[in-house]
Amino acid sequence: MARTSLMILAAGLTVGALSPVDAATKKVRVPDQFDGSWTIVATTEEGPCSASTNYHVQIKDSDASIPGEEVDIDGGVSAGGVVQATITQGSNKVPIAGSLTSKGSGSGTWRTAGGLVECRGSWSAKRAG
């Protein structure tokens, strides 16, 4: 009888050790695959905006910023790489859309909104480091 109880207890401990509930309580921090420095080239396809402009963008935890620039970026990058944001500088707003890949490239479109000048174009991205 004691041997049977010991075997049941051992089986119960083994099942408890492999329980998915225990595994779910352990949290692992996975770095965002898009974090880092990116070089963005914005090209104007329509309107009087600059023909081509380079930006150095920093992404951290899905949030984008342009260090040293007086701009606000509302939006970011989803876990799947979808880019959806609006860049605001003063009264100028530039909605952007597109995608990034975990291999370090991306592309999309942009347009001006709410300002005196109307432009639209495309952008391409390369991981800088």
VEXLUM-830675 format. One line per 2 residues: number of its first residue (from 1); their letters; for each residue x, y, z of C-alpha. Coordinates in steps of 0.2 Angstrom, whole numbers, padded with zeros to 4 digits. Layout:
! VEXLUM-830675
NUM> A> X/Y/Z ~ ...
! end
This chain:
! VEXLUM-830675
1> MA> 0000/0000/0000 ~ 0014/0012/0004
3> RT> 0023/0008/-0012 ~ 0007/0012/-0022
5> SL> 0005/0029/-0013 ~ 0023/0033/-0016
7> MI> 0020/0030/-0035 ~ 0005/0041/-0036
9> LA> 0014/0055/-0026 ~ 0029/0054/-0038
11> AG> 0017/0054/-0053 ~ 0008/0069/-0046
13> LT> 0024/0078/-0044 ~ 0030/0074/-0061
15> VG> 0014/0081/-0069 ~ 0014/0096/-0058
17> AL> 0032/0100/-0063 ~ 0027/0100/-0082
19> SP> 0011/0109/-0079 ~ 0008/0123/-0092
21> VD> 0001/0134/-0078 ~ 0019/0134/-0070
23> AA> 0027/0138/-0087 ~ 0014/0153/-0090
25> TK> 0019/0161/-0074 ~ 0037/0163/-0080
27> KV> 0039/0179/-0091 ~ 0053/0181/-0103
29> RV> 0057/0198/-0111 ~ 0059/0197/-0129
31> PD> 0068/0212/-0137 ~ 0058/0221/-0151
33> QF> 0065/0215/-0168 ~ 0063/0233/-0175
35> DG> 0073/0242/-0161 ~ 0088/0252/-0166
37> SW> 0093/0266/-0178 ~ 0085/0267/-0195
39> TI> 0089/0278/-0210 ~ 0073/0284/-0219
41> VA> 0073/0292/-0237 ~ 0057/0301/-0241
43> TT> 0054/0305/-0259 ~ 0041/0317/-0265
45> EE> 0030/0311/-0280 ~ 0018/0325/-0280
47> GP> 0018/0343/-0274 ~ 0031/0356/-0270
49> CS> 0040/0348/-0256 ~ 0059/0343/-0256
51> AS> 0063/0330/-0269 ~ 0071/0319/-0257
53> TN> 0075/0320/-0238 ~ 0085/0309/-0226
55> YH> 0079/0306/-0208 ~ 0088/0296/-0194
57> VQ> 0075/0288/-0184 ~ 0077/0278/-0168
59> IK> 0065/0264/-0163 ~ 0063/0258/-0145
61> DS> 0049/0247/-0139 ~ 0039/0250/-0155
63> DA> 0040/0269/-0152 ~ 0049/0280/-0165
65> SI> 0058/0296/-0163 ~ 0069/0308/-0173
67> PG> 0083/0313/-0161 ~ 0088/0331/-0161
69> EE> 0072/0336/-0171 ~ 0057/0346/-0164
71> VD> 0044/0333/-0170 ~ 0031/0323/-0162
73> ID> 0028/0305/-0169 ~ 0011/0298/-0164
75> GG> 0010/0279/-0168 ~ 0023/0266/-0171
77> VS> 0027/0249/-0177 ~ 0017/0234/-0173
79> AG> 0024/0217/-0169 ~ 0021/0211/-0187
81> GV> 0031/0226/-0194 ~ 0016/0237/-0199
83> VQ> 0020/0256/-0198 ~ 0006/0268/-0194
85> AT> 0010/0285/-0188 ~ 0008/0304/-0189
87> IT> 0023/0315/-0189 ~ 0019/0333/-0182
89> QG> 0030/0348/-0183 ~ 0022/0364/-0178
91> SN> 0005/0364/-0188 ~ 0012/0352/-0201
93> KV> 0006/0334/-0200 ~ 0012/0320/-0211
95> PI> 0003/0303/-0209 ~ 0014/0289/-0214
97> AG> 0010/0270/-0218 ~ 0020/0255/-0223
99> SL> 0030/0241/-0216 ~ 0047/0236/-0209
101> TS> 0055/0219/-0210 ~ 0065/0210/-0197
103> KG> 0079/0209/-0210 ~ 0082/0228/-0209
105> SG> 0072/0236/-0223 ~ 0055/0244/-0226
107> SG> 0044/0255/-0237 ~ 0028/0265/-0237
109> TW> 0019/0280/-0242 ~ 0017/0298/-0234
111> RT> 0007/0313/-0237 ~ 0005/0331/-0229
113> AG> -0011/0335/-0220 ~ -0018/0351/-0213
115> GL> -0005/0363/-0219 ~ -0003/0376/-0233
117> VE> 0006/0364/-0245 ~ 0000/0347/-0251
119> CR> 0012/0334/-0255 ~ 0013/0315/-0256
121> GS> 0026/0302/-0259 ~ 0035/0286/-0253
123> WS> 0048/0282/-0241 ~ 0061/0268/-0239
125> AK> 0070/0262/-0224 ~ 0086/0253/-0220
127> RA> 0093/0248/-0203 ~ 0107/0259/-0199
129> G> 0115/0248/-0185
! end
